[in-house]
Amino acid sequence: MKRRALLSLSASAPLFAAGCAATSAPIASSPSSEAASPAPALQGTGDLGVVVERAKGALTLVNTSRRDAIGRVEGLGDLSHASVVFSRDERFAYVFGRDGGLTRVDILTQRITHREMQAGNSIGGAISADGSLVVAQNYQPGGIKVFDAGTLELLSDVPAAMADGKRSRVVGLADLPERRFIYSLFDAEAICIADCSKPRQPSITTLQGIGRQPYDALVSPNGRHYIAGLFGEDGLAMVDLWDEQPQARRILAGYGRGQQPLPVYKMPHLRGWAMAGRHAYLPAIGRHEVLVVDTGSWQEVARIPVAGQPVFVMARPDGRQVWVNFSVPDYNRVQVIDTPSQRVIDTLEPGKAVLHMEFTPRGESVWISCRDDNRVQVYDTHTRQLQASLAVDAPSGIFFTARAQRMGF
């Protein structure tokens, strides 16, 4: 009996040690971590997520199965333009704020574990495939910074230097297989591939002359193609990352040719990556259209008229539907495209100032932030009926932990 008890104790020792290690990291002070609160109920992480409260510098933590809020974390700084990535185990959220703050939030204990003011102006980041590195993309100073995901120790600072000695703003950062990242230089007409296998000495490959003012970008679900939208001209730049020596080439050049240019009220976002079968669905800058692209030839095959200038064009996980929201003055609407027929089948009005959408992992529901109504609306994607309505202060980005298992998110 003593031997059996000893074996049982020995087997549990690594788990006990791992639990101690998980709680021994230094904790940055914050309003949420200082306040005494009861320990949250034991739960898994697969159906959790966060909603950014852009005016309050806070996160509302949500459960997507129960469709309710489970907690709140404050003290994250300026979140007027914020993005979030997750650790591989889906426990930690890394929040990139407009003020250059990088914050690591423990979703289960509902507190900040680390916070670094790493730049003057930051608009996003990414996490490596193995979960060990977090990279921030910065406007000011222009460049990327590589951090240890567990401690937020700065491992390297890579300036986006231009020929005149100035720095370019960085946009469109995404993770690639292995410890690699890719990003675009808004001011330098270039795409950079960073090999961070040696994170203190990243190796940078720069592709020049990609087109004017790349504003956002995406990576295809299989990690093969990187596509950067170009604000300075009609068209996009694409890199086939499976090529032995990747090069950038133009696609969809002149899609607005022959038409009167329209004022752009809000830059469209490409990160949703609407792909269904052989087709990709992309927002047309300044147009009331969604472009349909054959991913074999990368040629435009159709255009779908929509209610306004599209901002997010996002595919339901099964690819059967594409959901579209719009810039002002049409940002109270969301339209649903049926991909087999390539036509709009429904128009919803969830609320004022729809900023973002996020599908549950299998796509049965979509969560929609309505900033000016201080609401998050949850819809059944099959019936388009409202399933839940959550009160959230000025909600913007919605991010679910399932992103941890997807490339480019």
N, C-alpha and C positions, 0 to 999 in steps of 0.2 A: 504494500500500500504506500509506504514511504517513497519507494522508487517511482510509482505511478504519479504521486503528487509532485515529486521533483521534476519529472518529465513534463507535466502539465505546466508547472511554473516556468520551466526553461522555454517551452514553446511560446508562452505569452510574453516573455521578456522583450523580444524584438518589437512587438506591437506596443508594449508599454514605453519602450525607448523612443519609438517613432512618434508616439503621442506627445511625449515630453519635448522632442525636438520641434514639433509643429507649433508648440506654444511658447518656445523660448526665444523667438525672434524679437528684436526690438520693436516697440510700438510707438509710432509718432503720436503726439498728443493731438486730440481733436475733440470737438464738442461731444461726438457720439461715443468715443472710447472712454471719456472721463465720467460720463453719467452712469450711475449704477442702474442696472436693469437685470431682470431675471434671465437666466440662460434660455436661449431659444429651444423649442422642441426638436428632438432628434429627427432628422429628415435627410433624404438623399438630395443630390444636386441636379439630377437630369431634367427636372421640370421647373427649374428656377430661372430667374432673369432679373434684369434691372431696368428701370425707367429713369432717364435723366430729368431732373428738375432744373431747367436751365436758369431760372431766375434766383433760385435759392442755394445753388451750389451743393445739391444733395442728390442722393439716389433713393428711389422707392424700390424696395425688393419685392418681387412678385413670385407667386406660384402659378404656373400656367395650367396645371391640371385642375386646381380649385378656382382659378381665375380670380384671385384676390391678392391684396397686398399683405406681406408678412413682416415688414419691417422698414426701417428708414435709416440711412447713414448720412450725416451732415459733414460739413467742413472740407469740401472738395474744391473750393475756389471758384473761378470763373468757368462755368460750363455752358456759356452761350454758344460754343461750338465744341462739342465733346464727342469722343468715341470711346468704345470699350472693347477689349479682348479678354479672353478667359484662359486660365491655366488648364492644362490637359485634364486634370482631375475635376475640373469645373467648379472648384471651391473658391478660387480667387478671381476677382475682377480687377483688371488694370485700366484705370480711367485716365485718359489724356485730355487735359483741359486747355481752354484757349489761353490761359495765363501762363502756360508752360509747365503747369503742375502735372506730375505723374504720381498717381495714387494707387496703392494696392489695398483692396478691400476684401476682407474675409466675409463671404456671403453667409456662411453658417453661423459665425459668432456675431455677425452684423457690426463690424467695427473696422476702422482703418488700422492696418498693420505697419505700413510704410508710406511716406509721402516725400517726394523730392521736387523742388522747384528747379527744373532742369533746363528751362529755356525762357525766352521772353514772350514767345507766341508759338503755340503748338496746335496742330489740327488733327493729330491722329497717331496711330502706331500699329504695331504688329507683334506677334509672338512666334518664335521659331517652331519648326515641326516637332522638335523633341521637348519643347516647353521650357528650355533652359535660358533663353534669351528674350528680352523684351526690347524693341527698338522704337524710338520716338522720331517722328518726322516734324521738322521745325521750320517755321517761317522766319523767326528771329531768335538767334542767328541762323541763317540758312544752313541746313545740313541734317544729318541723322546722329543720334546717340544710341549706343548699345549698352544695355544694363543686364546685370544678373537678375533673373526672374525671382529668385528667392529672397534676395537682400536689397535689390535696387542699387547695388554698387555699380558705379559708372565704369564700364570696361573700355570704351573707346568713344571718341568724338570725331566724326567724319564730316568736315566742312564741305558744302557744295560750292566749291570755288569756281569762279568764272575767269575768263582770260584777262579781264580788267582788274582782277583782284577782289572784286566784290563777291558776295555770296548770293546764290539763288534760293528762292523759296522752294521747299520740297513738298510734293503732292503725290498722291497715288501710291503710297507705300503698301506693299503686300508681302506676305511670306511665300517662300518657295520650298520645294522639297529640300531636305537636309537643313543645314544652318545658313540658308541663303535668303536674301531679301531683294526686292526690286522696287524702284521708285523713279519718279519723273522730276525734272527740274523746270519749274514754270518759267523762269527767266533765262534759261540757257538752251532751250530746244534740245534737250537730251534726256536719255533714260539711263539709269545706272543699275547695275547688278552687283550686290555686295555679298561676297562669300565670307561669312563670319565663322568658319570652322575654327579659326584662331581669333576669338572675339576681341583680343587686345590688339590685333593687327589685321583688320579686315582687308580683303583684296577687292578692289573696285574696278569693274569693267564699265566703261562709258560708251554709249552709242549716241553719236552726234547727229544733228540735222534731222530730228524726227518730225519737225513741224512747230508752228508757233503756239506758244502758251498752252502746254498740256495742263489741264485743270483737275482731272481726276482719272482714275484708272481702275482696272480690275484684272483678276487672274481667273482663267477658266477653271471649272471644278476639278479637272484632271491636272492642273498645273502647267499645261502646255503653252497656252497663249496668254500674253499680257497685252491689254488694249488700253491705250491712253486717249481720252477725248481731247480735242484741240479747240481751244476757244478762239485762237487767232485766225483760224481758217476752217472752211467746211471740210470735214473729214476726220479720220482717226489714225493713230499710229499703232501698229501691231508688231509684236515680237514673237516668233516661234521659238520657244525656249528648249525645244528638243533638237534644234539645229546644233551641229557641232560648234559652229561659230555664229551665234545669234546675231541677227541684224534687224533693224526696224524698217518696216515698209508701210506705205500709206494704204488705207482702205477707205472705201466710201467717199472718195475725194469728190468734192463739189456737190454734195447731196442737196444743198440749197441753191444751186446755180439756177439763174433765171428767175428767181423769186425776190421780191422786195424784202430786204433784211428787216427783222422785227426787233424791237428792244427786248433785251433779256432781263427779266425781272428777278430771276434766281437761277444760279448755276445748277444744271442737272447733276445728279449723282449716278455714277456707274457701278458702285460697289454692290448693288443688289444682284447683278448678273442674272438677267432673265434669259435662261436657256431652256428650250423645250424641243426635244428631238434634234433635228439638224438645224434648228433656227435659233438665233439670238435676237432679243428684242431690246432696242436701245433708244434712249430719248434723243430727239432731234433738238439741237440748241435753237431756242427762239421760235420753234415751229410747234404747231398744234398737231404733232404727228409722233408716232412711234415707228422707228425703222425696223424692218424685218430683214435679217441678214442670214444667208446660207453659210454655215460654219465650215463647209467643205471648200467652197470657192472664195468665201469672204466677200461676196457680192451682194448688193441690195436686191431683194426679190419682191418686196412689197412695202407699202406704207399704210399705217392704220390711222385714220383721223381720230383725234381725241378732243376732249372738252377744252383743253388749254395747253400751256407750255408744261410738258412733263418734267418732274423733278426726279422721283424714284419710279423705275419700271422694274417690278420685282415678280419673279415667277414663284408660284406655289411649288413646294418641293417635288410634286409629281409632274410638274410641267404642263398640266392641263389648263391652268389659268395664269394670266399675267395681270397684276394689279398695278394701277398707275395713280399717283397723286400729282398735284399741280402747283405752280407758283401763283402769286397774286395775278389777277383778281379772282382766280378760280380755285383757291386753295381750301375751299370748303367741300370740295368734291373728291371722290375716288371712283375710278372706272375699272371695270373688270373685262378683260379680253379673253375670249375663248380661243385657245391656240389652234385647234383643228380647223375652225372656220375663219380665224384671223379677223374677228369682228368684236366690237364692244357689245356685251350682252347685259350689262347692268351699270347703272350710275347710282352711287350712294352719296349721301350728305351726312357724314358722321358728326361734323361739328365745325367750329371756326378754327382756321389755321391748322390744317392737317400737315404735320411736319415729317412723320415717319411711320413706317409699317414694319411689322415683324411677324412671320409665320411661325406657328408652333412646329416642332420638329417634323411631324408627319403631315402638316398642312391642313388639319381639320378646322383650325381657327386662325384668324389674323387679328393682331392687336394694332390699333391705330391711335396715334397721339394727336390730340386736338388742343393745341397750346392755349388758344384764347378762351376756350370753354373750361380749362383746367380739368379735362377728362381724358381718360384712355378708354376707347370703345373696343369691345371684342366681338367679332362677327364670326358666325359659322360660314365657312367659305363655300359650302355646297348650297345652302338655302339663302345665304346673305342676310340672315336674321340676326339681330343683336342678341348676344349671349350674356354680356356683362358690361357694366359701366363702372369704372373706378375713378374716384376723385384723386387727382394728382396735380400738384402746383406747377403750372406752365410746363407740361411734359414735352420733351422733344424726342431724342433718340431712345429706341427700345431695343434691348439686346438680350437674347436668351442664351443660356449656357451651352446649348447644342452647337453654337458657333465654334466651340473649342475643338470639335471633331471635323471641322470643314476648313479646307485650304482657302486662303485669301480673306478670312474673316477674323 
